[in-house]
Amino acid sequence: MAEPKGKLESLRDWVSEHKLRTVGSLWLSGIAGSIAYNWSQPNMKTSVKIIHARLHAQALTLAALAGAAVVEYYEHKSGAKAERYAKFLPIDNYSHKE
């Protein structure tokens, strides 16, 4: 009988399945947080606040995409991705263990 997954393992699996949704969510939360922070700065013009928020969100997005690339690389090296998609492939036509 398989052990139930922990919260961290479940989160990792969800992020692995939904990489683009994760990056988009990070971007949205990053720009919202940056706008909130920049709006608390009283000596800035509105246009500068928006530009700073966009730059912060862009940096966060690049970091999230780099993280997604690391996860993709790890899955490729460990073979987890092949196991996940094996149920969709016919066994006879794609056997590479010969």
Order of alpha helices (4+ residues) and beta strands (2+ residues): alpha-alpha-alpha-alpha
